[in-house]
Amino acid sequence: MSRRALRRLRGEQRGQEPLEPGGLRLGPEGAGEEPGRGRRGPERGGPVSANKPRKKKKKRKNKRTAAGETLLALGLILGSFPHLYLTFSRNLNPETELKRYFGARAVLGDQRPRQRQRPYIRSTWLTAPKNTWPRYSKTGIAMRLLETGRGVQHFTFEHHREYQQVQFRFLDAVESLDPNNIVLLLQMNPYHVDSLLQLSEVCRMQEDQEMARDLVERALYSLECAFHPVFSLTSGTCRLDYRRPENRAFYLSLFKHMIFLEKRGCPRTALEFCKLILSLDPENDPLCVLLLIDLLSLRAREYAFLTRMFQEWEGHRNLSQLPNFAFSVPLAYFLLSQQEELSEAELSQAWERAAHLLQHALIMFPSVLMPLLDHCSVQPDSRVTSHSFFGLQAQISQPPALNQLVSLYVGRTHSLWKDPAIMAWLETNVHEVLRRVDTSEPVVEEFAQKRKVRYQSAPRNISRHVILSELKEATAALPLEVTSQPLMGFDPLPPLDSITSYTRPERYFSTSDSCFTLSLFFRSFLPNFTLQGEVRQDGAEEAGAGQDLNQGVNRLMAAMRDMLANIQFQEPPRDENPDGDADWD
């Protein structure tokens, strides 16, 4: 967008100085700084010379000012500022965070600058390619710009005809229940994304986290090499429609990589990836990362980001109706109130805000308290245990969808509440809530009616998020209509309104037993799966058959892990132009 268009949009007259972006702070890159000021403040003393270095410095400042104006204009167009999920590329590298915690020497050790022994490896932002990976060549994946409008650009991944054939062979390999077929497929196509994601899931189930993470990183590398030249990871204005099957692998790769980063102790980097996923479709949020972004913000100590997001999105997204935001935001305000660098007025305001929001969360979601205290190994006092408001009835009477959200939140974040100071603060507000309940304040009945009307069924994106969460407490609360259908690790719960660009040729099975075995195989990927639930208990013969099948599945998984540990990839013929675009028919 030109500066002239920006001036016209904001009502500026020609020749005037651009308006201040309203105190908008976008990060250390300097976007949104006050016009005419650099990072070191205004120049003082002496006449301004017209030498070349001075001109270059002025040009850099103008670029930063223009960037701030552009982002502000996009915010005016979109109705909300995109800075909430604005991503900075340097924060996508976990080494940046590890160096901040432990120092560069501890992270890098005595490593010397790497020699480029493999010049065909491309430099990427999402993950660093490894020398142990097979040589990358064109895979048959490309990205196309669909349309541009209202300040955002819509893209989609596309599969070349040859890649479609590989995709069909992959689906055949999955249905064959023979892991050799997937391994052989990867041997000939080492960067086939869905194969990498499927085998990563198998490795994770076998607790081979290192290989599982490596396969996800390779999938991300393959997809990033196919980016459109104008697709940006950091602008917050590039969109991908999850309804298109070709786009889902990118979402899932980012999500799985984010989970691995959080487990490695890199919550700040994981938060950056979470913001990136949200920016791809902030309105629909197909993987429902809003259920996770609060945890990552708290772990990364980005309290101001979480509270600002709540303030700006509560009006149109009703974030307080999600238990994770209802409890995490007051916790963020409480932690802010413990920071000494704030003024006395700011500390008092944060404290009052924290108490107000926590009491509302306890009144709206009383079923959270007892499971949370139980996970923290805290025994409540007699007044709390004897009161019916936080009793067992609060958990039994809540709708299944709400039980799902509560289990997800408590299972993930209970460790954040174990601090004695936080527990004392929680205890004070619990007793205040009981006082308000005993005096029959109108808000108590109002929130009770909201619980009855809402949370009757979970949207599909929430169920998809629960499946990917890897938490047994949450997956156990999934409804039967979700767990009874095949759940594929490379595409869990595909949208019902998928946009299909190409279809797989129909295949026919000779017996219905094949369909049953396939369903059993995929359902075994669920953490709460038990084979005993599938075996009839009215005879020893059926039970014995079930045990044999269970042992067979275990042997299948062990064989898969052994082959992955000893796999050796064949190098395809070297491509003299690895960065070139694929040929399209």
N, C-alpha and C positions, 0 to 999 in steps of 0.2 A: 504494500500500500504506500503510495507516495505521500510526502509530507504535505503537499497541497491538499490531498484528499483528507488527510488527518485534520488539517486546519478547518476545512469546510465542515467535517463531521462535528468538530467541537465548537463551531461557531466563532472561530478566530478570524480576525481581519488580517488581510495581507500586510506584512511589515511589522506585526506585533511579535513580541517574544512568546514562545509556547508556554502554556499554563503549567503550573506545578502539578505533578501527578498525585497530589493529595496525600503526601506522606507515604505512598506505597513503597514498601521495601521488598525487593525481589531477590536479594541475595548478594553475595560478595562480588559477583561479577560487575556490579556498579549500575545495573539497569535501574532506572527510576531515581537516579541521583538528582540533586538540585541543579538546574541549568546553570552553566558557568562555573561549576565547582568540580574539581577532580577529587581523587581520594585524599589528597593532602590538604584540601581546603583552597581558598582563593589565594592568588598570588599577591604578595605585598611588596610595596616599595619599588621605585624606579619605573621608568617608562617601559612600555611594552615594545620590544624590538620585533622586526619583521624577518628574523632569520628562519631558516628551514626547520630546525628542531621545534621552534615555537609553533610553527604552522602545523606540524604533524601532531603535536600535543593537542592543539585545539581541535583538530579533525577527530581525534579519538574521543574527545569529550562530546562532540556533536553526535557521534555514532551511539554513544551510550544514552544520550538524551533521546535520540530518535527511537532507540529500542524501548525505552520506558514509555514513550508516547504511543508506540505501536501496541504494546501490551495493554495499556490503558484503553486504547480505542477498541481492542478486541473485547475487553471486559465490558465496555459500554454496549457493544453489539450483542454479545452472548448473554448479557444480563447478569453475569457473575464473573469475578476476576479469575483468570486462568492460573494465577500464581499459586493457588493451593496445590495443584498437581504439576507445577512447573518443575522439570527435572534438570539437574546439572550433571553433565557427563562425568566430571571428575569424582562425583559421589557414587557413581556406578561401579567403581573399582574397590573391591574389599580391602586391597592393600593400603589404600588411603586411610581407611578407618583403623586397620591394625597398626599402622605406623603411628597414628595419633595415640593409641593406647600403650604400645610397647616400644616405640621408637623404630627408626629405619634399620638400625643395626640388628635388632632382635628379629625383625621380620625378614630382612634380606640376607643377614649373616655376612659371610665373606663372598657373596656372589659378585662376579665381575660383569661388566656390560656384555650382554649376549652378542655373539657373533651371528650374523644372519646366514646360517648354514642352509636354510630352506627359504629362499627368496620368494617362493610362491605363496607363502602364508600371508594372508591379508591382515592388516591391523584393524581391529574392531573395538567397539566400546563396551559391549555387553559382557564379553568374556575374552580372555586371552588365549589364543590358540597354543596348543602344546606340541612339542616336537615328537611326542609319542603317537600323535594322531595320524591317521592316513592322510596322504596328500589330497588337498581339496581340488576338485575340478567342478565344472558346471554340472549342477544336479538336475536341472529342468524346472526349477522354481524361479519365478519372477514376481515382481510387484508392479501393479498398474495403478495409476491415478484415475479414480472414477469421476470425481467432481469436486469443485471448490465453491463454497458459498458460506456467507455469514461468518467469515473469518476462519473457517476450518476446512481441512482437506480430507477427503475420503479416499482411502486406498484399499486395495485387496491383493492378496497373494494369488497367483495363478500357477497351475500345473501344466507343464508342457506335455505333449502327447506321450512321450517316452516315460515321463515321471508317472503319468496316469497308469501305464502298464505295470510299473513297479508297485504302485499303490494297490492294484488289483492282486498282484502276487503276494503282497504283504497280508491282505485280508485272507487269502487262501491259506497262508502259512499259519495265521492265528487260529483259523478254524480247524486246521489239521491236528492241533494239539501236540505237534512235534516241534520242540524248540530248535532242532537242527535246521528246520526250514527258515526260521527267522534269522538264525546266525549265518546261514549261507546267503540269504538275501542281503544282509549287511556286508558280507565279505565282497560281494560284487557291487554293492551300492552303500558305501560306508557312511554316507551323509543323508540317508533316507530318514526323515524326521520322525515319522510315526513309529518306525522300528526302533529307533533310539529311545523314544519315550516309553514304549512298551517294555523293552528290556531293562530300562532304568527302574520301572515299577517292580519287575521281578527281582532285581538286585536289592531294592529297598526291602522287600518282603523277606529276603534272605539275610538282611542286616549287613549287606555289603555296601555301606554308605559311600565309600570312596568311588567305587565303580558307578554307582547310581548317579552320583553328582557329575562324574566325568561324562557320562552319556548325555545328561541334560545339557551340559555346557557345549557339547559338540552339536546338539540339535540347535541351540541358540546361535552358534557360530554359522551353521549352514543357512539359517533363516536371515541373519544379518547380512550375509554376503549377497542376498537377493534383494536388498532394499532398493527402492526407487531413489534416484538421485536427489529428489527434493523431500523425501521422507525424513522427518526429524524426530529424534528421541527426546529432545529437550524443549521443544516449543510449547508443548501441551495442546497443540491444535491439530494433530494428525489423528484420524479415526480409522478403526478397523471394525467391520461388522462381524460379530460373532456368529451370526446366522450362516455365514459362508463357511463351509467345512475347511477350506484352505487356510482360513485365518485362525482357526482354533488352536492349531499346533503352536503358534506364536504365543497366544495367551497362556496355554498350559506350560510351555517351556519357561516363560517368565515366572509363573506362579511357583513351579517346582524349584526353580533356581532361587527364588526369594525365600522359600522355606529352608533350603539348605544353608543360605547365608545367615538366617536367624539362628539356626542350630550351631553354626560355627562361631557365634558370638559377634556377629557384625550387624546389629539391629539398625544402625544408621544407613548402611548400604541397602539392607532389606527394605527399609522405609522408602528409599528412593525408587526401588523397583516396584514397590506397591503403588506409589504415585504414578509411575509410568503405566502400569496396568490400568489404573483408574482413568488416566488421560485418554486411553484408546477408545473408551465409550463411557464417559462419566454419567450419562443419564440412565443407561440400562445396567451397567456394572455387571456383566454376565458371570463373572466369578465371585461377585459379591465381596470384594476386598474391603468394603466398608466394615465388615465384621472383624477385620484383622488390623486395619490401619491404626486403631487406637492403641493396641498392644505394642506395635512397633514404635509408635510415637513415645509411649511411656518408657519402653526399654532404651530408646535412643536419647531420652531426656529432652525430647522436643515438645515440651509442655505448651509453649506458646503457640506452636503450629496446631496442636490438637484443639486448644481452646478457640483459636481464631477460626478454624474450620467449623467448629460447632456453632459459633456465632453467625457465620456467613451462610451456612447451609441449613440451619435448623428451620428457618422460615419456609423453605420450599421442599425439604427432604425429610422433615420430622425425625431427625436423628435421635431425639430423646425417646422415641418409641422402640429403639433397639437397646436391649439391656447392656450391651458392651459400651455404647456411648453414654447411656444413662449413669453408669457407675464410673467409667474411666475419666470422663470430663471433670467431675468433682474431685477425683483423685489427682488429676493434673493441676487443678486450682490449689488443692492443699499443698502439693509439692512446690508449686510456685510461691506459696505463702511462707515456705521455709527458706527461701533464698534471701540472703542478707543484702544483696546488692539492690534490692527494691526499696523504694521509699516507704515510710511508715503508712502513708495513705494507701499505697498500692498493696502492701501486705495485708492491711485491714480489709480492703475490698476483695482480695483473693480469698481470704479466710471466710468472709461472709458468703461469697458466691459458692464456695465449696460446700459449706454447711447446707445452704438452701437447695442446691442441686442433689446432694446426697440424700437428704430427707425425701425429696420428691422421687428419687430412684427407689428408695426402700418402700415407699408407699405404693408406687406403681408396680414394682416387682418384688414383693415380699418373699417369694420362693427362692431368691438368690442367697439370702443371709445364711441359713442353716447349712446348705452344701458348701458355701464359701468358708464358714468357720470350721466345718469338718475337714476340709482339705488343708486348712491352716493349723489343724490340731489344736483348736481353741475351744474350750468349754464355756458356753455363755452362762450368765448368772441365772438364778431361779426365776427372776421376773420375766426374762426373755423366754425361757424354756416352758414356763407355765402359761404364757399368753398364746391365745389361739391365732393371733394375726400372723405370727411367724412360724406357726406349728406345721404339722404334717399335712393338714388340710390345704394349706397354701400351695403345696407342691402337687397334691393329688388333683385339686380342682382346676389347675391351669391347663389350657388347651395344649395338644401335642406339639403344635408348631412353636409355642412359647417355651415348652420344656426343651425343645431342641436348641433354641437360642441360649437359654440359661445354661444348659449343660456345656455348650460350646464355650461360653464366656468363663464359667467357673473353672473348667478344665484347663483353659489356657492361661488365665491371669491370676490364679489364686496366690502364686508365689509373690506377686507384687504387693499383696496386702499383709504379709507376715511381719512387717516392721512394727515394733512395739508402739512407736508414736502414731502410726496409721491405725493400729488396732484400738488405741485409746481414743482417737478421734472418731472412729467408727462406733465405738461403744457409746460415746456421748450422744451421737445423733440417733442411734437406735432407741435409746431411752426417750429422747425427745419425740420420736415418731410414735412410740407407744402412748405418750401423753396426748398427742394429737388424735390418735385413734380412740382413746378412752373418752375424749371430749367430743367425739363425733364431728370433727371438722368436715365441711362439705367436700374438700378435696379427696378425702378417703373414699367416699361413696362414688365420686366422679371417676376416680381412677379404677375402681372396681368394675364399673360399668364398661369402661374402655377395654379392660381385659376380657370381658365376656364377649364383646362384639368383635374385637380384633383377634389376630393370631389363630384363626380357624384352620388355615392351611398355609404351608410355607410355599413361597414362589419357587420356581424351578431353579433360579440362580442360587438361592440359599441352600437347597438340597445339593446342588452341584458343589457348592463351597464346603458343605459338611463332608461330602465324600472325599474331597481333596484334603481335608483338615487332618486326617490320620488320627483322630481322637476317638477312642472306643466309646466314651460316654456319649458323644454326639451322634456317632453313626448308629448306635443302638436305638436312638430315638427316631430314626428315619421311618417314614410310613411304609406300609407293605407294598403299596403301588410303585414305590421306588426300588426297594430291595428285591422285588420279585422279577425284575427285568434284567437282561444282561447288562452289566456295567463294564465297559471297556476302558482300560487305563489311558488309552490315547484319545478317547473322546467320551468322557462321562456325561450322561444325560444330555444328549444333543438337543438343541432347541426344536420345538415342535413345528416351527415355521421356517425351517432351514431353507436357504437359497442354494439350490444345487446347480452347479455348472456342468457337471458330467456325471453319468451314472455307471455303475458297475454292471457288467453283464450278469444275467441271472444264472444262478447255479442251483441244482436240485440235489437233495439228499435221498438216499435210497430207503432209509428207515427213520422213524421218529426218534430212535435212541440217540442218533447223532445230535439232534437238536437239544435233547436233554443233557447229554454230556457237555456240549458247548456251553449251555446255560450254567451248569454246575461249575465249569472251569472259571468262567468270568465272575460268578458270584463268590468264588473262593477268594477273590481279590479283596473282598470287604473285610475289614478288621473284625467285625462281629459275626463272621460266617462260622457256623459249626455244622459239620457234616451230619451230626446226630439229628439235627432238625429235618434233614432230608430222608432219613432212614426210618422205615416203619418199625415199630416196636412190638409187633404182634407175632414175631417168630424169630428164632435164632438164626435161621437161614438168611433172612434179610439183613440182620445185624452184622453177620459175618461178611456178607457182600459189601456192606457199607465200610467196614474196617479195611477190607482189601482195596477198595477204591480210594480210601483216605491215604493208605500207604503208597498207592500208585501215584497220587498227586504229589506226595512228599518226595518220592523218588524223581518225579518229573522236575520239580523245582531244584533239587540238588544237582541233577544233570545239567540244567540250564546254567546254574552258577559255575559248575566246573568248566563248561564250554566257554563261558564268557571270560574266565580267568586265563584260558589257554588259547584264545582265539588269535589268529594271525591274519591280518588283512592283506589282500593282494593289491599292489600298487597299480592303478589303471594307467594307461599310456599318458605320458606327460602332455599337458595342454600348453602350448606356447602363449596362449592368451587367456589365462585363468580368470581375469577380471572382465572379460568381454561378455556381452549379452548372449543369451541362448537364441538359437535360430528358431523362428516360429513358422509353422506351416500355415 
